[in-house]
């Protein structure tokens, strides 16, 4: 009996538990598992060894982010440009690291650029006088588009073809193959790092997205944990445990000799077991005062049959059975146990049962209903 009841609810709960954990994993996967960066303190970009750059979580002062070379955006209704992403060329240990500044941090970068212009005009003594802030993000693999844009910007605007000098970094490019002929590919291949710092990102996703998905995943994991605890505590078989405490061996003996009516009902000499998806109701036959069939028409015209059992305390248990014949056989089995019971549904019975349960039980005992 114990194993049968346990299998029924575990057959439903274990897939639910697995689904919760799988969905939590899927949410973390969508977030690129960026939640792991929430547990880290960002390192200063300049302090990270070159070989450890990929995937590192770093911070960079906006004044060291370098000059912007391209951006993405659109025009608002008034025709003003709205920048959603801006790309800068950061000089890092003699190399170029592209910094992708997303919408959240664009305003921080713009404050620095405006301050630099004020310094050049003499309105501000130093950019240090401005509250510039920092950029925090993850170093990821460089995308082709920004790399192409940086190469074009350096070639067209920063490399002096007469002096063969990179004006942006001050590097003499004449030592690289092809530079004398105006081909700077070898130089650019060497100095452009194959990574980009994605500011405002935890991994490959934005920090906001990662936090949202992590919270959702955490909720699902907590639900799964609560479900697992409820299984170990036996909360889904409380009815069975209570019945065992009250009836002891008598309950097991009756179960072994009971008659099975499909997956939803067993009828013994003294007890009835009504099996649900999660909970199993165990009723004493002597407490059942009314039994009747119930049908519901499903899509396609098929009828779904159930046996409704009403007790002398006003409680109800419903056993889903396969057919009308199975319901009738179950009622016949209950009647054969010899306990008084009303059979069949009509509105008069329903009205009396709801209005005056004591009178209903009296009529059942006297056989007048």
C-alpha positions in Angstrom: 0.0 0.0 0.0 2.7 2.5 1.0 4.7 1.8 -2.2 1.6 2.1 -4.4 0.6 5.5 -2.9 4.2 6.8 -3.0 4.6 5.8 -6.6 1.5 7.7 -7.6 2.5 11.1 -6.3 6.2 10.6 -7.2 5.2 9.8 -10.8 3.9 13.4 -11.0 6.3 15.3 -8.6 9.6 14.0 -9.9 9.0 15.2 -13.4 7.9 18.6 -12.0 11.1 18.7 -9.9 13.2 17.9 -12.9 11.3 20.5 -15.0 12.0 23.2 -12.4 15.7 22.4 -12.3 15.9 22.1 -16.1 14.1 25.4 -16.6 16.4 27.1 -14.0 19.5 25.7 -15.9 18.0 27.0 -19.2 17.5 30.5 -17.8 21.1 30.5 -16.5 22.3 29.3 -19.9 20.4 32.1 -21.7 22.2 34.5 -19.4 25.5 33.0 -20.4 26.0 31.8 -16.8 26.8 35.4 -16.1 25.6 35.0 -12.5 29.1 33.8 -11.6 30.4 37.3 -12.0 28.0 38.5 -9.3 30.2 36.6 -6.9 33.4 38.3 -8.0 34.9 41.7 -7.4 36.0 43.2 -10.7 39.8 43.5 -11.2 41.5 46.6 -12.6 41.9 46.0 -16.4 45.6 47.0 -16.4 46.4 44.5 -13.7 45.1 41.5 -15.6 47.8 39.4 -17.4 47.2 39.2 -21.2 46.7 35.5 -21.1 43.9 35.9 -18.5 42.0 38.6 -20.3 39.4 36.3 -22.0 36.4 36.1 -19.7 37.8 38.3 -17.0 35.5 40.6 -15.1 37.2 44.0 -14.9 36.8 47.7 -14.2 38.3 50.6 -16.2 38.3 54.3 -15.4 36.4 56.1 -18.1 39.3 58.4 -18.7 41.4 55.4 -19.8 38.7 54.1 -22.2 40.2 55.9 -25.2 38.6 57.7 -28.0 35.4 56.6 -29.7 35.7 55.4 -33.3 32.2 54.3 -34.1 28.7 54.1 -32.6 25.3 52.7 -33.1 22.1 54.6 -32.6 19.0 56.3 -34.1 17.3 59.7 -34.3 14.5 60.6 -32.0 11.3 62.3 -33.0 13.1 65.7 -32.9 15.9 64.5 -35.1 18.4 64.3 -32.3 20.9 61.4 -32.3 20.4 58.8 -29.6 23.5 56.6 -29.1 22.8 53.1 -27.9 26.3 51.7 -28.2 29.6 53.4 -28.6 33.0 51.8 -29.3 36.3 53.2 -28.1 39.9 52.2 -28.7 41.6 51.6 -25.4 45.4 51.4 -25.3 46.5 48.5 -23.2 50.2 47.5 -22.8 51.0 48.7 -26.3 48.0 47.0 -27.9 44.4 48.1 -28.7 41.5 46.7 -26.8 38.1 47.7 -28.1 35.6 48.8 -25.4 32.0 48.5 -26.2 30.0 51.0 -24.1 26.3 50.0 -23.9 23.4 52.3 -23.4 23.6 52.2 -19.6 27.2 53.6 -19.7 27.0 55.8 -22.7 26.2 58.8 -20.5 29.3 58.2 -18.4 31.5 58.1 -21.5 29.8 61.3 -22.8 30.6 63.1 -19.6 34.3 62.3 -20.1 34.2 63.4 -23.7 32.5 66.7 -22.8 35.0 67.2 -20.0 37.9 66.6 -22.4 36.5 69.3 -24.8 36.2 71.7 -21.9 39.8 71.1 -21.0 40.9 71.8 -24.6 38.8 75.1 -24.6 40.3 76.1 -21.2 36.9 76.1 -19.4 38.1 73.2 -17.2 41.6 72.8 -15.8 41.7 69.0 -15.9 39.4 66.1 -16.6 40.2 65.1 -13.0 38.0 67.9 -11.9 35.0 66.1 -13.4 33.1 63.3 -11.8 33.9 60.7 -14.5 33.2 57.3 -13.0 34.2 53.9 -14.1 33.2 51.2 -16.7 32.7 47.7 -15.4 32.2 44.7 -17.7 33.5 41.4 -19.1 36.3 40.8 -21.7 34.7 38.7 -24.5 35.7 37.6 -27.9 36.0 40.4 -30.4 33.2 40.7 -33.0 34.1 41.2 -36.6 32.2 44.4 -37.2 33.8 46.6 -34.5 37.2 45.2 -35.5 36.6 46.1 -39.1 35.6 49.6 -38.0 38.7 50.1 -35.8 41.0 49.0 -38.6 39.4 51.4 -41.0 39.6 54.3 -38.4 43.2 53.6 -37.6 44.1 53.3 -41.3 42.2 56.3 -42.5 42.7 58.7 -39.6 45.5 57.7 -37.3 48.4 56.2 -39.4 50.5 58.8 -41.2 51.5 57.4 -44.5 54.5 59.8 -44.8 56.0 59.3 -41.4 54.7 55.7 -41.1 53.6 56.5 -37.6 50.5 55.6 -35.6 49.5 59.0 -34.4 47.1 57.6 -31.8 49.6 55.5 -30.0 52.9 57.1 -31.2 54.1 53.7 -32.6 56.5 53.6 -35.5 54.9 51.2 -38.0 57.7 51.0 -40.5 59.1 47.8 -39.1 55.9 45.8 -40.0 55.8 44.1 -43.4 53.9 46.0 -46.1 53.8 49.3 -44.2 56.1 51.1 -46.6 53.7 50.2 -49.4 50.7 51.4 -47.4 49.5 48.0 -46.3 49.1 48.1 -42.5 47.4 44.7 -42.1 50.4 43.1 -40.4 50.7 45.9 -38.0 47.0 45.9 -37.2 46.9 42.2 -36.8 49.6 42.5 -34.2 48.3 45.4 -32.2 44.5 44.8 -32.1 43.7 42.3 -29.4 41.1 39.7 -30.4 38.9 40.7 -27.4 36.5 43.5 -26.5 35.5 44.8 -23.1 31.7 44.7 -23.0 30.9 47.4 -20.4 27.8 46.8 -18.4 27.9 43.1 -19.1 28.1 40.1 -16.8 29.6 37.6 -19.3 28.0 38.0 -22.7 24.7 39.4 -21.5 23.8 42.8 -20.0 24.0 43.0 -16.2 20.3 43.7 -15.9 19.4 40.7 -18.0 21.7 38.4 -16.0 20.3 39.6 -12.7 16.7 39.1 -13.9 17.3 35.6 -15.2 19.4 34.7 -12.1 16.5 35.8 -9.8 14.0 33.7 -11.8 16.4 30.7 -11.8 16.9 31.1 -8.0 13.1 31.1 -7.5 12.8 27.9 -9.5 15.6 26.3 -7.6 14.0 27.3 -4.3 10.7 25.8 -5.4 12.5 22.6 -6.4 14.2 22.5 -3.0 10.9 23.1 -1.2 9.3 20.3 -3.3 12.1 17.9 -2.5 11.9 18.7 1.2 8.1 18.1 1.1 8.7 14.7 -0.4 11.3 13.7 2.2 9.0 15.0 5.0 6.2 12.9 3.6 3.7 15.8 3.3 2.1 14.1 0.2 1.2 11.0 2.2 -0.1 12.6 5.4 -3.6 11.0 4.9 -2.0 7.6 4.6 0.2 8.0 7.7 -2.7 9.3 9.7 -4.8 6.3 8.7 -2.0 3.9 9.6 -1.6 5.4 13.0 -5.3 5.0 13.7 -6.0 1.6 12.1 -2.6 -0.1 12.1 -2.3 -3.6 10.7 -6.0 -3.8 10.0 -5.6 -1.2 7.2 -2.8 -3.2 5.4 -4.8 -6.5 5.7 -7.9 -4.9 4.2 -5.8 -3.3 1.4 -4.3 -6.7 0.4 -7.8 -8.2 0.0 -9.4 -5.2 -1.6 -10.9 -5.1 -5.1 -9.4 -2.8 -7.7 -11.6 -0.6 -9.9 -9.1 0.9 -12.4 -6.3 3.2 -11.3 -8.5 5.5 -9.2 -10.2 3.3 -6.7 -9.8 0.3 -4.4 -12.7 -1.1 -2.3 -12.0 -3.3 0.7 -14.2 -4.8 3.4 -13.7 -1.9 5.8 -11.9 0.8 3.8 -12.0 2.6 0.5 -8.9 4.1 -1.2 -9.5 7.0 -3.6 -6.3 7.7 -5.6 -5.6 11.2 -6.9 -2.6 12.5 -8.8 -1.0 13.8 -5.6 -3.1 12.7 -2.6 -4.8 9.5 -1.7 -8.0 9.6 0.4 -8.6 6.7 2.7 -12.3 6.4 3.9 -14.0 3.9 6.2 -16.9 2.2 4.5 -19.1 2.8 7.5 -18.6 6.6 7.1 -19.8 6.7 3.5 -23.5 7.6 3.4 -24.1 8.4 -0.3 -22.5 7.2 -3.5 -23.5 8.2 -7.1 -22.0 8.4 -10.6 -20.9 11.7 -12.2 -20.2 12.2 -15.9 -18.6 15.0 -17.9 -18.7 15.3 -21.6 -15.2 15.9 -23.1 -14.3 17.3 -26.5 -15.2 14.8 -29.1 -18.3 13.7 -27.2 -16.6 11.1 -25.0 -17.9 10.9 -21.4 -15.5 10.9 -18.4 -16.9 9.0 -15.5 -16.3 9.4 -11.7 -17.7 7.9 -8.6 -18.7 10.5 -5.9 -18.5 9.4 -2.3 -20.1 11.5 0.4 -19.3 10.9 4.1 -21.3 11.4 7.3 -19.1 14.4 8.1 -20.0 16.3 4.9 -16.7 15.5 3.2 -16.5 14.4 -0.5 -14.1 12.1 -2.4 -14.2 11.7 -6.1 -12.7 8.6 -7.8 -12.1 8.9 -11.6 -13.0 5.6 -13.3 -12.8 4.3 -16.9 -16.5 3.7 -17.6 -20.1 3.8 -16.3 -19.9 0.1 -15.9 -16.9 0.4 -13.6 -18.8 3.0 -11.5 -21.8 0.7 -11.2 -19.6 -2.3 -10.2 -17.8 -0.2 -7.5 -21.2 0.9 -6.1 -22.3 -2.7 -6.1 -19.1 -3.7 -4.2 -19.7 -1.0 -1.6 -23.3 -2.1 -1.1 -22.2 -5.7 -0.7 -20.2 -4.8 2.4 -23.5 -4.3 4.3 -23.1 -0.7 5.4 -26.2 1.5 4.9 -25.7 3.9 2.0 -27.8 6.0 -0.4 -27.2 5.4 -4.0 -27.8 7.5 -7.1 -28.1 11.3 -7.6 -31.2 13.4 -7.4 -31.8 17.0 -6.3 -33.9 16.0 -3.3 -30.9 14.0 -1.9 -28.6 16.9 -2.6 -30.9 19.4 -1.0 -31.3 17.3 2.2 -27.6 16.4 2.4 -26.6 20.1 2.3 -29.4 21.4 4.5 -29.7 18.7 7.2 -27.0 16.1 7.2 -28.3 14.5 10.4 -31.7 13.9 8.8 -30.0 12.6 5.7 -28.0 10.0 7.8 -31.2 9.1 9.6 -33.0 8.3 6.4 -30.0 6.3 5.2 -30.0 4.2 8.3 -33.8 3.6 8.0 -33.5 2.9 4.3 -36.1 5.5 3.4 -33.9 7.4 1.0 
